């Protein structure tokens, strides 16, 4: 699994992806399609994969990685406003998350704790690293 991730990041970065930031609603596309509005317990029971829904209705999926794990699982925050930034592949509508903001607080990768948390400085730290895909 680790080898797969190690190989997928450079391939993803080399596929014409650009560093971008998006704002939208943190949601589950399956629940949206089934009109399960407000049934967060049902969504979590089925382990749906959450994504970012832009105001124009476009869904952006998160590339599965330690950086996006909490976003994909959902954490009981269905329909919360979210801003996320990272390498974006426009062909596949997939975002390799580098940082995200919920409730006005940015979460970035913390090397010390090996997880996304508030120890970073937000998207500024991400922008400085955007050319350095090998840091992942």
Secondary structure, DSSP 8 states (H G I E B T S, - for coil): -HHHHHHHHHHHHHTT-EEEEEEEEEEEHHHHHHT-TT-HHHHHHTT--EEEE-TTS-EEEE--STTTHHHHH-TT-TTEEEEEEEEEETTTTEEEEEEEEETTEEEEEETTTTEEETTS-SHHHHHHHTT-GGG-
